[in-house]
Amino acid sequence: MASRNEQPLHVTVINDASTDPEVRPWLEFFANQHPELTVIENAVNLGFVKTVNLGMRMAGQRDVILLNSDTQVSHHWLDRLRATALASTKVASVTPFSNNATICSFPEFCIDNPFPDPATLAYINSVAGKMFQRQAVTIPTAVGFCMYIKRLVWAEVGDFDAATFGLGYGEENDWCMRAASAGWTHEHALDVYVAHQGGASFSDKRQALQASALKNLLELHPDYNEKVQAYVKADPARKCREALALALNAGRASGTSAS
């Protein structure tokens, strides 16, 4: 809520029947302070995928950014994601750089890098925004921690597959493969950086969910791994990651800070 953006937004927070007794009253208090925020309380736990589908319905005809609760953002993150989404009529989704985002990870590719402190997050996002304004590379699938989704594509492709992907993992990959089959593209915005803790919602269930999701993905989309591995091998964002890392190190050496 504190980040600055030119694009107006409305935030919908869905409490999926959390067992933490402090969550509900805190969300009610926070929503009272922020009229641009709506809190939805699920009476029973629907699971991650059904809850995302609910949030998409609540957004009406607007584009949506699916943002996990274990993320942190900084200034103009929304503006830059939206600019990439609107740069082409064929774009279905947009994913930013992050410390923990597999094929969109920075500084190390396909690695869970350390979670940055707020100042580092703001600095990386600011420098990336200046260096790579409206630059993007096409990726085989979005990464769902922070995923800009065009409404018209969602209307065509349909909801996330809650029946197959249940509690979470794999649902955005399946959706992206369906969208790609219909002629849409998925973009990795190089001018945005969003921090992501990773796995916080699933803890000890993470590995089992990931294994089950991959099995289901390959049954539905046998060429999924082939497409992802081809992207990893080509690594079209490598030069940009390297240039960004050099710029950040030079800025730290000279005492430059983010604005």
C-alpha positions in Angstrom: 0.0 0.0 0.0 3.0 2.3 0.6 4.5 1.9 -2.9 3.9 4.7 -5.4 2.3 4.0 -8.7 0.7 6.1 -11.4 -1.8 3.4 -12.2 -4.7 3.3 -9.7 -5.3 -0.1 -8.1 -7.7 -1.9 -5.9 -6.3 -4.6 -3.6 -8.4 -7.6 -2.7 -7.0 -9.7 0.2 -8.5 -13.1 0.6 -8.2 -14.8 4.0 -8.6 -18.5 3.2 -9.9 -19.4 6.7 -6.5 -18.9 8.4 -6.2 -20.7 11.7 -4.1 -17.8 13.1 -6.6 -15.9 15.4 -4.7 -12.6 14.8 -5.2 -12.5 11.0 -8.8 -11.7 10.8 -9.0 -8.7 13.2 -5.7 -7.3 11.8 -7.1 -7.4 8.3 -10.3 -5.8 9.4 -8.3 -3.0 11.1 -6.0 -2.5 8.1 -9.0 -2.4 5.6 -10.6 0.3 7.7 -7.5 2.4 7.2 -7.3 1.8 3.4 -10.5 2.3 1.4 -8.7 1.0 -1.7 -8.5 -2.5 -0.1 -11.2 -5.1 0.3 -10.9 -8.2 2.5 -12.7 -11.4 1.7 -13.1 -14.0 4.4 -13.6 -17.6 3.2 -15.9 -19.5 5.6 -13.9 -22.7 4.9 -10.5 -23.3 3.5 -10.9 -23.5 -0.3 -7.2 -24.0 -1.0 -4.9 -21.8 -3.0 -6.2 -22.4 -6.5 -9.9 -22.0 -5.8 -9.1 -18.9 -3.8 -7.2 -17.4 -6.7 -10.2 -18.1 -9.0 -12.4 -16.4 -6.5 -10.2 -13.3 -6.5 -10.3 -13.2 -10.3 -14.1 -13.2 -10.2 -14.1 -10.5 -7.6 -12.0 -8.3 -9.9 -14.8 -8.0 -12.5 -13.5 -7.0 -15.9 -10.2 -5.6 -14.7 -6.7 -7.0 -15.4 -5.3 -8.6 -12.3 -1.9 -9.1 -10.7 -1.8 -12.3 -8.7 0.5 -11.4 -5.8 1.5 -14.0 -3.1 1.4 -13.0 0.5 5.1 -13.7 1.0 6.2 -11.0 -1.4 7.3 -7.4 -1.1 7.1 -4.7 -3.7 8.5 -1.1 -4.2 7.7 2.0 -6.2 6.3 1.7 -9.7 6.2 -2.1 -9.8 2.6 -2.1 -11.0 3.2 0.6 -13.6 6.1 -1.3 -15.2 4.3 -4.7 -15.2 1.3 -3.0 -16.8 3.4 -1.3 -19.5 4.9 -4.6 -20.6 1.4 -6.2 -20.6 0.0 -3.5 -22.8 3.1 -3.4 -25.1 1.5 -6.1 -27.4 -2.0 -7.3 -27.9 -0.6 -10.9 -27.8 0.6 -10.7 -24.2 -1.2 -12.9 -21.7 0.9 -12.6 -18.6 4.0 -10.7 -17.2 6.4 -11.8 -14.5 9.1 -9.6 -12.9 12.6 -10.3 -11.7 12.8 -11.7 -8.2 15.3 -13.2 -5.8 13.1 -16.4 -5.9 11.4 -17.0 -9.3 13.2 -19.9 -11.1 13.5 -18.7 -14.7 13.0 -15.1 -13.6 15.5 -15.2 -10.6 18.2 -12.6 -10.0 21.1 -12.4 -9.5 21.5 -16.2 -10.0 19.4 -17.8 -12.7 17.1 -20.6 -11.5 18.3 -20.3 -8.0 16.5 -19.3 -4.7 18.6 -16.2 -4.0 18.5 -14.7 -0.5 15.5 -12.5 0.4 16.6 -8.8 0.2 16.1 -6.2 2.9 13.7 -3.4 2.0 16.5 -1.0 1.0 18.1 -3.5 -1.3 14.7 -4.4 -2.8 14.1 -0.7 -3.6 17.6 -0.2 -5.0 17.4 -3.2 -7.3 14.0 -2.2 -8.5 15.0 1.4 -9.1 18.2 0.5 -11.1 16.4 -2.2 -13.1 13.7 0.4 -14.0 16.2 2.9 -15.3 18.3 0.4 -17.2 15.7 -1.7 -18.9 12.6 0.5 -19.2 9.8 -1.5 -21.0 12.3 -4.2 -22.0 11.1 -7.8 -21.7 11.9 -11.3 -23.0 9.3 -14.0 -23.9 9.2 -16.9 -21.4 7.5 -20.3 -21.7 5.5 -19.8 -18.5 4.8 -17.2 -16.0 5.9 -17.6 -12.3 2.9 -17.3 -10.1 4.3 -15.4 -7.1 3.7 -12.1 -9.0 1.8 -12.6 -12.2 0.1 -9.9 -14.3 -2.9 -11.5 -16.1 -4.9 -9.9 -18.8 -8.6 -10.2 -18.3 -9.5 -10.9 -21.9 -7.0 -13.8 -22.0 -8.4 -15.2 -18.7 -11.9 -15.0 -20.2 -10.8 -17.0 -23.2 -8.5 -19.5 -21.5 -10.6 -20.0 -18.4 -9.8 -20.4 -14.7 -6.9 -22.1 -13.0 -7.5 -25.8 -12.9 -8.5 -26.4 -9.3 -9.6 -30.0 -9.9 -6.2 -31.0 -11.1 -3.8 -28.8 -9.1 -5.7 -28.7 -5.8 -3.8 -26.9 -3.1 -1.2 -25.2 -5.4 1.8 -25.5 -7.6 1.5 -26.0 -11.3 -1.7 -24.2 -11.8 -0.2 -21.1 -13.4 2.1 -23.3 -15.6 -0.9 -25.2 -16.9 -2.8 -22.0 -17.6 0.2 -20.5 -19.4 0.5 -23.6 -21.6 -3.2 -23.4 -22.4 -2.8 -19.7 -23.3 0.3 -20.3 -25.4 -1.6 -23.0 -27.3 -4.2 -20.4 -28.1 -1.6 -18.0 -29.5 -0.8 -15.8 -26.5 2.7 -15.0 -25.1 4.2 -14.7 -21.6 6.7 -12.0 -20.9 9.4 -11.5 -18.3 9.6 -7.8 -17.5 13.3 -6.8 -17.0 12.5 -3.4 -15.4 10.7 -4.7 -12.3 12.0 -6.5 -9.2 9.7 -8.0 -6.6 11.0 -9.9 -3.5 9.6 -13.3 -2.9 10.2 -15.5 0.2 9.0 -18.7 -1.5 7.2 -21.7 -0.1 5.9 -19.9 2.9 2.3 -20.9 2.3 3.1 -24.6 2.0 6.1 -25.3 4.2 6.6 -29.0 4.7 4.1 -29.9 1.9 6.1 -28.0 -0.7 8.1 -30.9 -2.2 5.2 -33.3 -2.4 3.0 -30.7 -4.0 5.7 -29.8 -6.6 6.2 -33.4 -7.5 2.5 -34.0 -7.9 2.1 -30.8 -10.0 4.9 -31.8 -12.4 3.4 -35.2 -12.9 0.0 -33.7 -13.7 1.6 -31.0 -15.9 3.5 -33.5 -18.0 0.3 -35.6 -18.5 -1.5 -32.5 -19.8 1.4 -30.9 -21.6 4.0 -33.5 -22.6 6.2 -30.8 -24.1 6.3 -28.6 -21.0 9.8 -29.7 -19.8 11.2 -29.5 -23.3 10.0 -25.9 -23.7 11.3 -24.8 -20.3 14.7 -26.5 -20.8 15.1 -24.9 -24.2 14.5 -21.5 -22.5 17.0 -22.3 -19.7 19.6 -23.3 -22.3 19.1 -20.2 -24.4 18.8 -17.9 -21.3 17.9 -14.7 -23.2 17.9 -12.6 -20.1 21.5 -13.5 -19.1 23.2 -10.4 -20.5 20.6 -8.2 -18.7 21.1 -9.9 -15.4 24.9 -9.5 -15.7 24.6 -5.8 -16.7 22.2 -5.2 -13.8 24.6 -6.9 -11.3 27.5 -4.8 -12.5 25.5 -1.6 -12.2 24.3 -2.5 -8.7 27.8 -3.3 -7.5 29.1 0.0 -9.1 26.4 1.9 -7.4 27.1 0.4 -4.0 30.8 1.2 -4.4 30.0 4.8 -5.2 27.4 5.1 -2.4 24.5 5.5 -4.7 21.1 4.7 -3.2 17.7 4.0 -4.7 15.1 6.8 -5.2 
